[in-house]
Amino acid sequence: AQEDGSSAAAIAARALQEMSSNAEMRGKIAEAGGISVLLSASGGSAEDKAAMAGRMASMAVASGNAKAFADAGGVGAVLAMAGGDVGAADRAQAVATLGALCGDGAHAAEVVSGGGVELLVGLLKDGDSSVRTDAALALRQLSAAEGAVASMSRAGATAPLVGFALESSGSVGAEHAVVVLVALCGMSGV
């Protein structure tokens, strides 16, 4: 153990954090299995989690890294951050990451089973404009996943989607909301 109380894993995770700000390094970190180290570093304080949100978002959306990120347990970590006690910028990064992950069927199912639909619907009601847009995108991506539309209906997504579409008329966020509403209308009994 280090004299200052820092473990070798914590020091390595901090080094990986710094390296992950470089696009070329993100790919190398993913190839070497560094994503799981980054995720394990996110288990500390709220400040630690907030610092990791941006790094994890970068890792997830970097070309070819979203699958490795999710496979390393990233979906649960990002759900926790998106719904946790973090700053607005870090929440926005976490919700954007969810949007990137929701386009993959297996990861979409993990978002649904992990309570992501309810979280995203809540963010549609209370988030800032960029978070609401990213939440609508994530719900749009999720709408193709088995059982997701039914979860959206149970979570009460209709009213927040209509409200967001009306408030942001003509925007990309409104387009995402309308696509989800169309999917909800395709359900029997909605």
Disulfide bonds with the S-S distance in Angstrom:
none
